[in-house]
């Protein structure tokens, strides 16, 4: 009697495991979008590209120098936002 119980238990366990594997195989993950998502790191730039971007950022900040007070702060904030600087 014990041998029959062991065989039935092993058979039931095999069916449960096999059905779990087949269910997992049916799931298809959605492909990841290639577009930049919020929180993704910035795209990698070569040294000349980065230098050009830095020069443009510094030029934008220099345009803010003659301004004063709130206008200067708005100009600086706009430059930070445009060039993704903190």
C-alpha positions in Angstrom: 0.0 0.0 0.0 2.8 2.4 0.9 4.5 1.7 -2.5 1.3 2.7 -4.3 1.0 5.9 -2.2 4.6 6.9 -3.1 4.1 6.2 -6.8 0.8 8.3 -6.8 2.5 11.2 -4.9 5.5 11.2 -7.3 3.2 11.1 -10.3 1.2 14.1 -8.9 4.4 16.0 -8.2 5.6 15.4 -11.7 2.3 16.7 -13.2 2.4 19.8 -11.1 6.0 20.6 -12.0 5.4 19.9 -15.7 2.3 22.2 -15.8 4.3 25.0 -14.1 7.0 24.7 -16.7 4.6 24.8 -19.6 2.8 27.8 -18.1 6.1 29.7 -17.8 7.0 28.8 -21.3 3.8 30.4 -22.7 4.6 33.8 -21.2 6.3 36.2 -23.7 8.0 39.3 -22.3 7.4 42.5 -24.2 10.4 43.8 -26.1 12.1 46.8 -24.4 11.7 50.1 -26.2 14.9 51.6 -27.6 13.7 55.1 -26.9 15.2 56.7 -23.8 13.1 56.2 -20.7 13.0 58.5 -17.7 15.9 57.5 -15.4 17.9 56.0 -18.2 21.5 57.1 -18.4 22.4 59.8 -20.9 23.6 58.6 -24.3 27.4 58.1 -24.6 29.2 60.9 -26.5 32.6 60.9 -28.0 35.2 63.4 -26.6 34.8 65.9 -29.5 31.0 65.8 -29.1 31.2 66.3 -25.4 33.6 69.2 -25.8 31.3 70.9 -28.3 28.4 70.5 -25.9 30.4 71.9 -23.0 31.5 74.9 -25.1 27.8 75.5 -26.0 26.9 75.3 -22.3 29.6 77.8 -21.3 28.5 80.2 -24.1 24.9 80.0 -22.8 26.1 80.8 -19.3 28.2 83.7 -20.5 25.1 85.2 -22.1 23.7 85.4 -18.6 26.6 87.4 -17.1 25.3 90.9 -18.1 21.9 90.2 -16.5 21.1 90.8 -12.8 18.8 89.5 -10.2 15.9 87.3 -11.2 16.6 87.6 -14.9 20.1 86.2 -14.4 18.8 83.3 -12.4 16.1 82.5 -15.0 18.8 82.6 -17.7 21.1 80.3 -15.7 18.2 77.9 -14.9 17.2 77.8 -18.6 20.8 76.9 -19.6 20.9 74.2 -16.9 17.7 72.7 -18.2 18.7 72.9 -21.9 22.0 71.1 -21.3 20.7 68.7 -18.6 23.0 70.1 -15.9 22.1 70.4 -12.2 
